[in-house]
Amino acid sequence: MSLKNTIISIFIVFVVALMLSGTSEEKGAHWDYTEDLGPKEWANLDEKYSMCENGLNQSPINITNVIPAKLNPLEFEGSAKATTFENNGHSLQVNFTSANSLAIDNEKYYLKQIHFHTPSENQINGTSYPMEAHLVHANSAGNLAVVAVMFEIIEDNLVLNKLLRNLPENKGDKNRLKSEVLGYDILPSNKDYYRFNGSLTTPPCSEGVKWFVLKTPVGISKSQLADFDAVMPTNNRPLQKINARTILD
């Protein structure tokens, strides 16, 4: 091997090692929803999680004392299909390509994934729901927007039926979806919403997240909820203080 090729090989190994070490550092400490590693302890597990305790605009919240406003309708675009349904150990998550989008303040946010919490994390006037879905979007700068949908016990949800046929039963499972699930199939027909600024509801609890909680819940059956509960632990973060935030209606 020539000196030039040797130098190139060493450089490549160095770059790969650097990338791997950077990924490891960004990952952060293990957390979950148990007593020892749960929400009350998140800020103590890793300095990267300090916002979980020190943040002033944390999510979830109880939506109350709303301020009437002329909110623009949410503009959902795209009909791209979901690709996989995975169990990441914290939630069940449906993954998408960046082909579905939501227009917010004249800027596009692209749907990345939908994940679920049981019971609901946010509450509406003190009402908790059996399950809540978070449609996580990001713009080109990496800023996040979350559309939250509540579920109430009514009857079988056809979209959830498609997902549950490919249920990832074990942590780390990632199943390709055999049924067609489009990005915004899960939304109710009435898309009126509450809007407020908040955070991620999981570590590192980063703030600056735009939240849109839909007022109209969608249905889920008892058996469907039991299927989620069987493989997904209770994973709702406790309510956080509203502080000086305004909640627009």
matplotlib code that plots the C-alpha trace (Angstrom):
import matplotlib.pyplot as plt

x = [0.0, 1.3, 1.9, -0.9, -3.4, -2.2, -2.9, -6.3, -7.2, -6.1, -8.1, -11.3, -10.9, -10.5, -13.6, -15.7, -14.5, -15.3, -18.8, -19.5, -18.2, -20.4, -23.5, -22.8, -22.5, -25.7, -27.7, -27.8, -28.5, -31.1, -34.5, -38.0, -41.2, -40.3, -39.8, -36.0, -35.6, -38.9, -40.0, -39.2, -35.6, -35.0, -33.1, -30.8, -29.9, -28.0, -27.0, -28.5, -31.9, -31.7, -34.7, -36.9, -36.6, -35.6, -37.7, -40.5, -42.5, -42.7, -45.3, -47.8, -50.3, -53.9, -55.5, -57.6, -58.2, -57.9, -57.8, -60.2, -58.2, -58.8, -56.6, -55.9, -57.1, -54.4, -53.3, -52.3, -50.8, -49.6, -50.8, -47.5, -47.8, -46.3, -43.2, -42.7, -44.2, -41.6, -41.3, -38.6, -39.1, -40.7, -43.6, -45.0, -44.0, -45.2, -42.5, -42.9, -40.8, -40.8, -43.6, -46.5, -46.5, -48.3, -48.2, -47.6, -47.1, -46.3, -43.7, -43.8, -43.2, -42.8, -44.3, -41.6, -43.5, -46.5, -46.2, -48.6, -49.0, -51.4, -53.1, -53.1, -50.4, -52.2, -55.6, -58.5, -60.2, -59.1, -60.2, -57.7, -58.2, -57.2, -54.7, -53.0, -51.2, -48.4, -47.8, -44.3, -43.2, -40.0, -39.1, -35.9, -34.2, -35.1, -37.7, -40.5, -44.3, -46.6, -50.2, -51.9, -55.0, -57.0, -58.7, -61.9, -63.5, -66.1, -65.6, -62.8, -60.6, -59.9, -56.5, -55.4, -56.6, -54.2, -51.3, -52.2, -51.9, -48.1, -47.8, -44.1, -44.5, -40.9, -38.6, -36.4, -38.9, -39.5, -42.1, -42.8, -46.5, -48.4, -51.5, -51.8, -51.7, -51.5, -50.0, -53.1, -55.6, -55.7, -57.0, -60.7, -62.7, -63.1, -59.6, -60.3, -57.4, -55.7, -52.3, -49.5, -45.7, -44.2, -41.5, -40.8, -42.5, -39.5, -35.8, -34.1, -37.4, -36.3, -38.5, -39.5, -42.0, -45.2, -48.2, -51.5, -54.0, -57.1, -60.4, -62.2, -61.1, -61.2, -62.4, -60.7, -62.2, -61.4, -59.7, -57.5, -56.5, -55.7, -53.5, -51.5, -51.3, -50.0, -46.8, -46.4, -46.0, -47.8, -45.9, -47.4, -45.4, -47.2, -48.7, -46.4, -47.0, -48.4, -46.5, -46.8, -47.9, -51.0, -53.2, -55.0, -58.4]
y = [0.0, 3.4, 6.1, 8.1, 5.2, 4.6, 8.2, 8.1, 4.8, 6.3, 9.4, 7.4, 5.3, 8.5, 10.1, 7.0, 6.8, 10.5, 10.0, 7.1, 8.8, 11.9, 9.7, 8.0, 11.4, 12.7, 9.7, 10.5, 8.3, 5.6, 6.6, 5.2, 5.6, 3.5, 5.0, 5.0, 6.2, 7.9, 11.5, 12.6, 11.5, 12.5, 15.7, 13.7, 11.0, 13.2, 16.9, 17.0, 16.4, 19.5, 21.2, 18.4, 20.1, 23.7, 24.4, 27.0, 25.9, 22.1, 19.7, 18.1, 20.5, 20.7, 22.9, 25.4, 29.2, 29.4, 32.7, 33.1, 33.7, 33.6, 30.6, 29.7, 26.2, 23.6, 22.8, 19.2, 18.1, 14.8, 11.2, 9.3, 5.9, 4.9, 2.7, 0.9, 0.3, 0.0, -0.6, 1.7, 0.6, 3.9, 4.0, 2.4, 4.5, 4.8, 6.1, 8.1, 9.6, 13.4, 13.6, 14.7, 18.3, 20.8, 24.5, 26.6, 30.4, 30.2, 27.5, 23.8, 21.2, 17.6, 14.6, 12.3, 9.9, 9.2, 7.7, 6.9, 7.5, 5.7, 7.3, 10.8, 13.2, 16.4, 17.0, 19.2, 21.0, 18.3, 15.4, 12.6, 10.3, 6.6, 7.3, 10.2, 10.2, 12.7, 13.5, 14.9, 17.3, 19.2, 22.0, 22.4, 24.0, 21.2, 23.1, 20.8, 21.0, 18.3, 17.7, 15.8, 13.6, 12.2, 8.7, 7.8, 4.4, 4.1, 1.4, -0.2, 2.4, 1.3, 3.0, 1.4, -2.0, -1.7, -0.9, -3.6, -6.3, -5.4, -4.9, -4.8, -6.9, -6.7, -3.8, -3.2, -4.7, -2.7, -4.2, -3.1, -2.2, -4.5, -2.4, 1.1, 3.8, 7.4, 10.2, 11.9, 9.1, 9.1, 12.6, 13.5, 15.3, 18.3, 19.7, 22.6, 22.9, 24.6, 26.1, 26.7, 26.6, 23.6, 21.0, 17.4, 15.2, 12.9, 13.6, 15.9, 17.8, 20.5, 23.5, 25.6, 23.0, 24.2, 22.3, 21.8, 19.7, 18.8, 19.3, 16.4, 12.9, 9.8, 6.4, 3.3, 0.1, -1.6, -4.5, -2.2, -0.3, -3.6, -4.5, -1.3, -1.8, -5.3, -4.2, -0.5, 0.4, 3.3, 6.2, 9.5, 12.2, 14.1, 17.4, 20.4, 24.0, 26.4, 29.4, 32.5, 30.7, 31.6, 28.8, 29.9, 28.6]
z = [0.0, -0.9, 1.7, 0.1, 0.5, 4.0, 5.0, 3.4, 5.2, 8.6, 7.9, 7.1, 10.3, 12.3, 10.8, 11.4, 15.0, 15.5, 14.1, 16.3, 19.5, 18.6, 18.2, 21.5, 23.3, 21.9, 22.8, 26.5, 29.5, 29.6, 30.9, 31.1, 33.1, 36.2, 39.6, 39.4, 35.8, 35.4, 34.9, 38.5, 38.0, 34.3, 35.1, 37.5, 34.9, 32.5, 32.4, 28.9, 30.5, 32.7, 30.9, 32.2, 35.6, 34.8, 31.7, 32.0, 28.9, 29.5, 28.1, 28.7, 30.2, 31.3, 28.6, 30.5, 30.7, 26.9, 25.0, 22.1, 18.8, 15.1, 14.5, 10.8, 9.8, 9.8, 6.3, 5.9, 2.6, 1.1, 1.0, 1.5, 3.2, 6.5, 6.1, 9.4, 12.8, 15.6, 19.3, 20.6, 24.2, 25.2, 22.7, 19.6, 16.6, 13.0, 10.6, 7.4, 4.7, 4.5, 1.9, 4.1, 5.4, 7.6, 6.8, 9.9, 9.8, 6.0, 6.6, 5.9, 8.6, 7.4, 9.2, 10.6, 12.8, 14.9, 18.4, 21.1, 24.9, 27.3, 29.0, 27.3, 28.3, 27.7, 29.3, 28.2, 31.0, 33.4, 31.2, 30.5, 27.6, 27.3, 24.6, 22.7, 19.4, 18.6, 15.0, 15.1, 12.3, 11.6, 9.3, 7.3, 10.3, 12.6, 14.5, 15.7, 15.7, 17.2, 16.4, 19.3, 18.8, 21.7, 21.6, 23.4, 23.8, 21.1, 18.5, 16.4, 14.7, 11.1, 10.9, 14.2, 12.9, 10.0, 12.4, 14.9, 12.1, 12.2, 15.9, 17.0, 20.2, 21.5, 22.2, 19.1, 16.7, 13.5, 11.2, 7.6, 7.2, 4.9, 4.9, 3.5, 6.2, 5.0, 6.9, 8.1, 8.0, 11.8, 12.1, 12.9, 10.2, 12.6, 13.0, 15.3, 17.8, 20.8, 20.2, 22.7, 23.0, 24.8, 24.8, 24.0, 26.6, 26.8, 27.5, 26.8, 27.2, 24.6, 24.4, 21.4, 20.2, 18.6, 20.0, 18.3, 20.3, 18.3, 20.2, 18.6, 19.7, 17.5, 18.5, 19.8, 21.0, 24.4, 22.6, 20.5, 23.6, 25.3, 22.3, 22.8, 26.6, 26.2, 24.5, 25.5, 29.1, 30.7, 29.2, 30.0, 31.6, 34.4, 33.8, 33.8, 35.0, 32.4, 34.0, 31.8, 28.6, 26.7, 25.2, 22.1, 21.1]

ax = plt.figure().add_subplot(projection="3d")
ax.plot(x, y, z, "-o")
ax.set_aspect("equal")
plt.show()
